[in-house]
Structures are given as C-alpha cells and as structure tokens.
Amino acid sequence: MFTELEQKRIEKCLLPLLKERTDAHVMSGGTVDFSVKGHEVLLFTKRPHFQDPTLEITLELAKFKFVRTTGLWNLFWQRANGRWQSYEPLSSAKQIETLVKEVDSDPYGCFWG
C-alpha cells in the first residue's frame, strides 16, 4: 500500500490529466478517473452506453504499478482481448510523472485511441 504522502503525490500528478481529459469527454457525458489498489494505479474512463444512456461503460486505459524493491513504476496498456501488456516504448521509470506524460501524449494510440 502507498503511504499518505505517496497517494497525495499520485493525485497531484494525475489530477491535471484527469481534468484535461474529462473536459474533452464532457460533451458525451463521460469522465476520466483513477483508482488505487495495493501498489497499482488504474486509469479509466466512464461514459454512457451509446445505445442505452442509462447504462454506464467503464474502459480501463492504463495501469501504473509500483515495485518497491526496485523503486520503479511500470506502465501497462490493455489489449483488445482484455489482457494487460507492458508498454514497450516506455515500460518503466523512476517517477510516475514520466509515465503519465507518456500516457497523455499517447504517441502510439494505445491509451486514448
């Protein structure tokens, strides 16, 4: 589990991305958010189903996993088959901020399409 200080740092890093991306999704009624479980941070989007607006669809976009023994953050993207795969152009970094910038820019279209 992350310490309170580590959780605040994760929030501070992700909040600008969430705000920017949610603003872009507001027209469709969607939001971008994250959850923390153990040493993993999951970035996801929620939006109404296009055929039935009463249903909500959650799409997992990226997973950041911290390995305390190495002090590295690992970045994963979700394939169409639902399996998580290491993001090979930049699979790990010392700082989560580096990986969040990569997800935001998404040069290969793995996260935002």
N, C-alpha and C positions, 0 to 999 in steps of 0.2 A: 504494500500500500504506500501511497505517497504521503509525505508529511504535509501539514497545512501550508507551509511555505512553498513546497513544490506544486501543490494544487493551485495556489494563487498565481504562481509563475505560468503554469499551463493556461489558466484562464486568461491572463493578461496577453499571452501570445496568441490565443485563438479568437478572442473577442473581436478584434478588428476584421479578421477574415469572416467571422460569422455575420457581423453587421453588414459588411460589403456584399456578401453573397445572399443574405436574406433580403436585403433591399432589392436585389435583382430578381428574387423569386416572389416578391410581394404581389405582383400582378396576377400570378397564378395561385395565390393563397398559400404558398409554400414557405417553409423556414429551414434554416440550416442550424444544426446544434451539435453538441458533443456529449459524450458520457464517459465516465471514468470507472473502470473496474480493475481492481488489483493494480498492475503496472501497465495497463493498456488504456489508451485514449481512443475512442471511436468517434469519427466524424461522420455525420449522417444528415440527410435531408428528409423532411416530411412534407407531403403535399396531398391535396385531394386527388382521388382517382378520377381520371378524365371522363369515364363513363358514368360514374356514380359518386358525385361530390360528397356524399355522406360517409364514404369510406376513405380512410387515410392510408397512404402508401409511405413506407419508410424505406429509403435506399441508403445503404451503407456505402460511404465514399472512400474513406481511408482509415487505416489503423496505425497508430503510433504505439510502439511497445518499447518500454524502457528495461534494459538489462542492467541491473545494479552492479553485478560483478565486473562488467566491462565498462560501465559508465556511458554506454552508447544507447541512443534511440534508434530503433529500426522502423522503417516505413513499409507498409503493405498496401496493395490495391486489390480490389475484388474483381476477379474474372467473371465473365458472363455465366459460368457454371456455378457461381457462388463461393468458389474457393479463394482463399486469400493467398496472394503471391508476393514475394519480396519485390519491391520496386527497384529493379536493377540499375537504372541510370543513377540513382542515389539511394542505396539501400540502408545506409546508416549515417549517423552524425553525432557529434558530442552534444549538440544543442538541438532541442526540439524546434527552435525558431528556424533553423536551416531547412528542416523538413517541411515545416508549414509553408515557407516561401515556395518550395518546390511544388507542393500541392496547389497553392494559389496560382502559380504561373502555368502549371499543368502542360508542359511542352509536348507531351506525347498523347494527351487526351485520355488518360487513364482514370482521372478522378471526376472531372466535370463534363466529359464527353466531347 
